[in-house]
């Protein structure tokens, strides 16, 4: 058994109080030692070392969303430089309009050629017994025959025995009679009804140029001839005279 020194006793008391304070701290009370002000925070410590690299995480299920509406068109860009000229392509087919226009041009040229030929032919025919007046053409056969044969001849040619229906036609036929030095049968008669002269189609005669005292029906004169002086005379249908057809 030994005796403790006074200093040792104080040391034991201090240690005991410290242990008791650590076991059950009380913020509202102080230990045997006096409470002091908190100290100033020290400098931060150095960064620690990097840890080990972890495993790659799961990316999860990725679902693509619906495409959004297109945005507004941006402004037009600047015009680029003219490129090099390309190779010449193959000749294309002619359009329908071009074809028609060429056909029309060809027809017009053909018509002009025909008109020139007709004009030339008229001049030749006029020397050979052809006269055109208005829309009618008078053609002389150059032969003389009776009324019936002359009518048949003109009909077979697609025309009819000439008949003057106005002053112009009468004058043209009289000129033909004068050139040939013969009378001309007209397509007029009163064979059906005496004294009633009609054209070959039965239509009543509208224009006449009878010679004075004619028609007189002398010796049953049922046909009509045109004299070179433009006057008419009735005559027998068996008389031989110049046949002129109208077309």
KEKE-3310 file (N, C-alpha, C; in steps of 0.2 Angstrom, whole numbers, plus 5000, padded with zeros to 4 digits):
npx = (5004:5003:5006:4998:5004:5000:5000:4999:4986:4978:4980:4974:4961:4958:4960:4949:4938:4939:4937:4924:4917:4919:4912:4899:4894:4890:4882:4878:4885:4900:4916:4927:4937:4939:4928:4932:4934:4930:4942:4952:4947:4957:4968:4962:4964:4975:4969:4963:4968:4963:4950:4947:4942:4925:4913:4905:4890:4873:4865:4852:4835:4833:4822:4817:4810:4796:4797:4800:4790:4794:4805:4804:4807:4824:4832:4835:4850:4865:4866:4874:4889:4889:4888:4899:4895:4885:4885:4879:4862:4852:4842:4826:4809:4797:4785:4767:4760:4770:4771:4758:4758:4768:4763:4752:4759:4764:4753:4748:4757:4756:4743:4745:4753:4744:4735:4742:4744:4731:4728:4736:4732:4719:4721:4726:4715:4706:4710:4707:4693:4687:4679:4677:4666:4660:4655:4654:4659:4661:4663:4668:4666:4670:4663:4649:4632:4616:4602:4598:4609:4619:4615:4616:4629:4635:4630:4636:4648:4648:4642:4631:4620:4625:4618:4612:4610:4610:4616:4630:4634:4627:4634:4647:4645:4641:4653:4660:4653:4655:4669:4670:4662:4650:4633:4626:4619:4607:4603:4589:4571:4555:4549:4541:4529:4521:4527:4531:4545:4558:4572:4583:4581:4568:4565:4557:4562:4571:4579:4580:4585:4578:4578:4571:4554:4555:4552:4545:4541:4542:4539:4539:4548:4557:4568:4582:4594:4609:4615:4630:4628:4623:4609:4594:4586:4573:4573:4574:4575:4583:4593:4610:4622:4635:4641:4641:4646:4641:4650)
npy = (4994:5011:5029:5042:5056:5074:5080:5070:5066:5077:5076:5063:5067:5076:5068:5059:5067:5071:5059:5057:5067:5065:5053:5056:5069:5086:5100:5111:5113:5115:5107:5103:5111:5128:5135:5139:5150:5145:5138:5145:5140:5128:5126:5119:5102:5091:5085:5068:5052:5046:5035:5018:5013:5012:5000:5000:5008:5004:5008:5008:5007:5013:5024:5030:5045:5053:5060:5077:5092:5099:5112:5130:5135:5140:5156:5159:5154:5162:5165:5153:5150:5150:5135:5124:5122:5109:5093:5092:5087:5074:5076:5081:5075:5081:5093:5091:5103:5110:5101:5102:5116:5116:5108:5116:5127:5121:5117:5130:5135:5126:5129:5142:5139:5131:5141:5150:5141:5139:5152:5154:5143:5148:5158:5152:5143:5153:5156:5145:5143:5144:5152:5162:5168:5177:5165:5155:5144:5144:5133:5129:5117:5118:5111:5109:5105:5097:5102:5092:5082:5091:5094:5082:5079:5089:5086:5073:5077:5082:5095:5107:5112:5128:5143:5159:5170:5182:5199:5200:5186:5184:5193:5187:5175:5179:5184:5173:5167:5176:5175:5162:5163:5158:5154:5151:5138:5140:5134:5133:5132:5129:5117:5109:5117:5127:5143:5146:5148:5139:5135:5121:5114:5116:5128:5144:5156:5170:5181:5189:5192:5195:5196:5208:5206:5193:5179:5170:5158:5151:5139:5129:5132:5128:5129:5140:5151:5160:5175:5183:5196:5198:5196:5186:5172:5162:5145:5130:5114:5105:5111:5114:5120:5129:5121:5125:5122:5124:5125)
npz = (5000:4996:4997:4989:4980:4982:4969:4960:4964:4959:4945:4943:4945:4935:4924:4926:4925:4912:4905:4908:4903:4889:4888:4890:4883:4886:4880:4886:4897:4906:4908:4921:4918:4911:4899:4882:4868:4851:4840:4825:4809:4800:4786:4770:4768:4757:4741:4740:4734:4717:4716:4712:4695:4691:4685:4669:4667:4664:4649:4647:4639:4624:4615:4600:4596:4587:4571:4569:4563:4547:4546:4541:4525:4521:4516:4498:4491:4485:4467:4457:4448:4430:4422:4412:4394:4389:4380:4363:4361:4354:4340:4342:4341:4329:4334:4335:4331:4324:4313:4307:4304:4294:4285:4281:4276:4265:4257:4255:4246:4236:4231:4227:4216:4208:4205:4197:4187:4182:4179:4168:4160:4157:4148:4138:4134:4131:4118:4112:4112:4125:4138:4152:4163:4177:4188:4179:4166:4148:4136:4120:4107:4095:4085:4074:4077:4079:4089:4099:4099:4103:4116:4122:4121:4129:4141:4143:4146:4158:4159:4153:4139:4133:4141:4141:4154:4158:4154:4154:4152:4140:4131:4131:4126:4113:4108:4106:4096:4086:4084:4079:4068:4067:4072:4088:4098:4111:4127:4128:4125:4117:4117:4124:4128:4116:4113:4126:4132:4140:4151:4151:4162:4165:4171:4169:4157:4161:4157:4141:4124:4111:4093:4083:4079:4082:4094:4080:4077:4064:4053:4063:4073:4087:4094:4100:4094:4096:4089:4081:4084:4096:4097:4098:4090:4085:4079:4069:4078:4071:4065:4060:4070:4079:4094:4111:4127:4144:4160)
capx = (5000:5007:5002:4998:5006:4995:5000:4996:4979:4975:4981:4969:4954:4957:4958:4943:4933:4939:4934:4917:4915:4919:4907:4892:4895:4884:4884:4876:4889:4908:4920:4931:4941:4935:4926:4936:4931:4932:4948:4951:4948:4963:4968:4960:4969:4976:4965:4965:4970:4958:4948:4947:4937:4920:4910:4901:4883:4868:4862:4844:4831:4832:4816:4817:4804:4793:4801:4796:4788:4800:4805:4803:4813:4828:4832:4838:4857:4867:4866:4880:4892:4887:4893:4901:4890:4884:4885:4873:4858:4849:4837:4819:4804:4794:4778:4761:4759:4775:4769:4752:4760:4772:4758:4748:4763:4765:4747:4747:4762:4753:4737:4748:4756:4739:4732:4746:4743:4724:4728:4740:4727:4713:4724:4727:4709:4702:4712:4704:4686:4685:4678:4675:4662:4657:4657:4653:4664:4659:4668:4666:4668:4672:4660:4642:4628:4609:4601:4598:4615:4623:4613:4619:4637:4637:4628:4641:4655:4647:4639:4624:4621:4625:4612:4614:4605:4611:4619:4637:4634:4625:4639:4653:4643:4641:4660:4663:4650:4659:4676:4669:4659:4644:4628:4627:4613:4606:4600:4582:4567:4548:4547:4535:4523:4523:4527:4533:4552:4561:4578:4583:4579:4561:4564:4555:4567:4570:4582:4580:4587:4575:4578:4564:4549:4556:4551:4539:4539:4541:4541:4539:4555:4556:4575:4585:4601:4612:4618:4636:4627:4620:4602:4591:4582:4570:4575:4572:4580:4587:4598:4617:4626:4640:4639:4645:4643:4643:4652)
capy = (5000:5016:5035:5046:5063:5079:5082:5064:5066:5082:5073:5058:5070:5079:5063:5056:5072:5071:5053:5057:5072:5061:5048:5059:5076:5091:5106:5116:5113:5114:5102:5107:5116:5133:5134:5144:5152:5140:5140:5147:5134:5127:5126:5112:5097:5089:5080:5061:5049:5044:5028:5013:5014:5008:4996:5004:5008:5001:5014:5008:5006:5020:5024:5036:5049:5054:5065:5083:5095:5102:5119:5134:5135:5146:5160:5156:5155:5166:5161:5150:5152:5146:5129:5123:5120:5102:5090:5093:5081:5071:5080:5079:5074:5087:5093:5091:5110:5111:5097:5105:5122:5114:5105:5122:5131:5117:5118:5137:5135:5122:5133:5147:5136:5129:5147:5152:5137:5141:5158:5152:5139:5152:5162:5147:5141:5158:5156:5139:5142:5144:5159:5162:5174:5176:5158:5150:5143:5142:5129:5128:5111:5119:5107:5110:5099:5099:5103:5086:5080:5096:5094:5075:5080:5093:5082:5068:5081:5085:5101:5108:5117:5135:5147:5166:5172:5190:5203:5198:5180:5184:5196:5183:5170:5182:5185:5166:5166:5180:5172:5156:5164:5154:5155:5146:5135:5141:5129:5136:5129:5129:5111:5106:5121:5132:5150:5146:5146:5138:5132:5114:5111:5118:5135:5149:5161:5177:5186:5187:5197:5193:5200:5211:5201:5186:5173:5170:5150:5150:5131:5125:5134:5127:5131:5147:5152:5167:5178:5186:5203:5197:5195:5179:5170:5155:5141:5123:5111:5101:5116:5112:5126:5128:5119:5128:5120:5128:5121)
capz = (5000:4995:4998:4983:4981:4980:4962:4957:4965:4954:4939:4942:4945:4928:4919:4926:4922:4904:4902:4909:4898:4883:4887:4890:4882:4887:4877:4890:4903:4905:4912:4927:4914:4909:4892:4878:4861:4845:4836:4818:4804:4797:4779:4768:4766:4750:4738:4740:4727:4713:4717:4707:4690:4691:4680:4664:4668:4659:4645:4647:4633:4620:4611:4595:4595:4580:4567:4570:4557:4543:4547:4536:4520:4522:4510:4493:4491:4479:4460:4456:4441:4424:4421:4405:4390:4388:4373:4359:4361:4348:4337:4345:4336:4327:4337:4331:4329:4319:4307:4304:4301:4288:4280:4279:4271:4258:4254:4252:4240:4230:4229:4223:4210:4204:4203:4192:4181:4180:4175:4161:4156:4154:4143:4132:4133:4128:4111:4109:4113:4132:4141:4159:4165:4184:4191:4174:4160:4142:4132:4113:4105:4088:4080:4073:4077:4080:4096:4103:4099:4107:4123:4124:4121:4135:4147:4144:4148:4165:4159:4149:4133:4136:4141:4143:4159:4159:4149:4153:4149:4133:4127:4131:4121:4106:4106:4104:4090:4081:4083:4075:4062:4067:4077:4094:4101:4118:4131:4128:4119:4119:4114:4129:4127:4111:4115:4132:4132:4147:4151:4150:4169:4165:4174:4165:4155:4164:4153:4134:4119:4105:4088:4081:4075:4084:4090:4076:4076:4057:4052:4070:4076:4094:4098:4100:4092:4097:4083:4083:4086:4103:4097:4098:4085:4086:4074:4070:4082:4067:4062:4062:4072:4084:4101:4116:4134:4150:4165)
cpx = (5004:5003:5003:5000:5001:4995:4997:4988:4975:4975:4975:4962:4953:4956:4952:4937:4933:4936:4926:4914:4914:4914:4900:4893:4889:4886:4882:4880:4896:4910:4923:4935:4937:4934:4929:4932:4934:4938:4947:4952:4954:4963:4966:4965:4970:4971:4967:4966:4963:4956:4948:4941:4932:4917:4906:4894:4879:4865:4855:4841:4830:4827:4817:4811:4802:4797:4796:4794:4794:4799:4804:4809:4817:4829:4836:4846:4859:4867:4873:4883:4889:4891:4895:4895:4890:4885:4879:4869:4855:4843:4830:4814:4800:4787:4773:4759:4764:4773:4763:4754:4764:4768:4754:4752:4764:4759:4746:4752:4759:4747:4740:4750:4750:4735:4735:4745:4736:4724:4731:4735:4721:4715:4724:4720:4705:4704:4709:4697:4684:4684:4675:4672:4658:4660:4655:4658:4660:4664:4665:4670:4671:4669:4652:4638:4621:4608:4601:4605:4620:4621:4616:4626:4639:4635:4633:4647:4654:4644:4632:4625:4620:4619:4614:4608:4606:4615:4626:4638:4632:4631:4645:4651:4643:4648:4662:4660:4653:4666:4675:4666:4652:4639:4629:4620:4613:4602:4593:4578:4559:4545:4541:4529:4525:4522:4530:4540:4555:4568:4578:4581:4571:4560:4562:4561:4566:4573:4582:4583:4585:4577:4571:4560:4550:4554:4545:4537:4538:4543:4543:4547:4554:4563:4577:4592:4603:4616:4625:4634:4623:4613:4600:4587:4579:4572:4573:4577:4585:4593:4605:4620:4631:4637:4643:4642:4645:4645:4652)
cpy = (5006:5023:5039:5053:5068:5080:5076:5064:5071:5079:5068:5061:5073:5074:5060:5061:5072:5065:5054:5062:5069:5056:5051:5067:5080:5097:5112:5117:5113:5109:5107:5112:5122:5133:5140:5145:5147:5143:5142:5140:5134:5127:5119:5108:5095:5084:5073:5058:5047:5037:5024:5014:5009:5005:5001:5003:5006:5008:5014:5007:5013:5019:5030:5039:5050:5060:5072:5086:5098:5109:5124:5134:5141:5150:5157:5158:5159:5161:5159:5152:5148:5141:5128:5120:5112:5100:5091:5087:5079:5075:5077:5078:5080:5087:5093:5098:5111:5107:5100:5112:5121:5112:5111:5126:5127:5117:5125:5137:5131:5125:5138:5145:5134:5136:5150:5148:5138:5147:5157:5148:5143:5156:5158:5145:5147:5159:5150:5138:5141:5151:5158:5168:5173:5169:5153:5150:5141:5139:5127:5121:5112:5115:5110:5104:5101:5100:5097:5083:5084:5095:5087:5076:5084:5090:5077:5071:5083:5092:5102:5113:5124:5139:5154:5168:5179:5193:5201:5191:5180:5188:5191:5177:5173:5183:5179:5165:5170:5177:5166:5157:5160:5156:5149:5144:5137:5135:5131:5133:5130:5122:5108:5110:5127:5139:5151:5144:5145:5135:5125:5111:5113:5124:5140:5154:5167:5182:5184:5193:5195:5198:5203:5206:5194:5185:5173:5163:5149:5143:5128:5126:5134:5128:5138:5147:5160:5169:5182:5194:5203:5196:5188:5178:5163:5151:5134:5119:5106:5105:5114:5119:5124:5126:5121:5125:5124:5123:5125)
cpz = (5000:4995:4992:4985:4979:4972:4958:4958:4960:4947:4938:4942:4938:4923:4919:4924:4914:4901:4903:4904:4891:4882:4887:4889:4883:4885:4881:4896:4902:4910:4918:4924:4912:4901:4888:4871:4856:4842:4829:4814:4801:4789:4776:4767:4759:4748:4739:4734:4724:4715:4711:4702:4691:4685:4676:4666:4663:4656:4645:4640:4630:4615:4607:4595:4588:4577:4567:4563:4554:4545:4541:4531:4521:4515:4504:4493:4485:4473:4459:4449:4436:4422:4413:4401:4389:4381:4370:4359:4354:4346:4339:4339:4335:4331:4332:4327:4323:4312:4304:4301:4294:4283:4277:4274:4264:4254:4251:4246:4234:4227:4224:4216:4205:4201:4197:4186:4178:4176:4168:4157:4153:4148:4136:4130:4129:4120:4108:4110:4120:4135:4148:4161:4172:4186:4185:4168:4154:4138:4125:4110:4098:4083:4080:4074:4078:4088:4101:4104:4104:4114:4126:4125:4127:4141:4149:4147:4155:4165:4156:4143:4136:4136:4144:4148:4161:4154:4148:4150:4141:4128:4126:4126:4114:4104:4103:4097:4084:4079:4078:4069:4062:4072:4083:4097:4108:4121:4133:4123:4122:4116:4118:4128:4122:4114:4122:4133:4139:4146:4151:4157:4170:4168:4168:4163:4158:4160:4145:4130:4112:4100:4086:4077:4077:4092:4086:4074:4069:4056:4058:4072:4084:4098:4097:4098:4094:4092:4086:4086:4093:4103:4096:4092:4086:4079:4075:4074:4078:4064:4064:4063:4077:4091:4106:4123:4139:4156:4172)
residu = (UNK:UNK:UNK:UNK:UNK:UNK:UNK:UNK:UNK:UNK:UNK:UNK:UNK:UNK:UNK:UNK:UNK:UNK:UNK:UNK:UNK:UNK:UNK:UNK:UNK:UNK:UNK:UNK:UNK:UNK:UNK:UNK:UNK:UNK:UNK:UNK:UNK:UNK:UNK:UNK:UNK:UNK:UNK:UNK:UNK:UNK:UNK:UNK:UNK:UNK:UNK:UNK:UNK:UNK:UNK:UNK:UNK:UNK:UNK:UNK:UNK:UNK:UNK:UNK:UNK:UNK:UNK:UNK:UNK:UNK:UNK:UNK:UNK:UNK:UNK:UNK:UNK:UNK:UNK:UNK:UNK:UNK:UNK:UNK:UNK:UNK:UNK:UNK:UNK:UNK:UNK:UNK:UNK:UNK:UNK:UNK:UNK:UNK:UNK:UNK:UNK:UNK:UNK:UNK:UNK:UNK:UNK:UNK:UNK:UNK:UNK:UNK:UNK:UNK:UNK:UNK:UNK:UNK:UNK:UNK:UNK:UNK:UNK:UNK:UNK:UNK:UNK:UNK:UNK:UNK:UNK:UNK:UNK:UNK:UNK:UNK:UNK:UNK:UNK:UNK:UNK:UNK:UNK:UNK:UNK:UNK:UNK:UNK:UNK:UNK:UNK:UNK:UNK:UNK:UNK:UNK:UNK:UNK:UNK:UNK:UNK:UNK:UNK:UNK:UNK:UNK:UNK:UNK:UNK:UNK:UNK:UNK:UNK:UNK:UNK:UNK:UNK:UNK:UNK:UNK:UNK:UNK:UNK:UNK:UNK:UNK:UNK:UNK:UNK:UNK:UNK:UNK:UNK:UNK:UNK:UNK:UNK:UNK:UNK:UNK:UNK:UNK:UNK:UNK:UNK:UNK:UNK:UNK:UNK:UNK:UNK:UNK:UNK:UNK:UNK:UNK:UNK:UNK:UNK:UNK:UNK:UNK:UNK:UNK:UNK:UNK:UNK:UNK:UNK:UNK:UNK:UNK:UNK:UNK:UNK:UNK:UNK:UNK:UNK:UNK:UNK:UNK:UNK:UNK:UNK:UNK:UNK)
# end
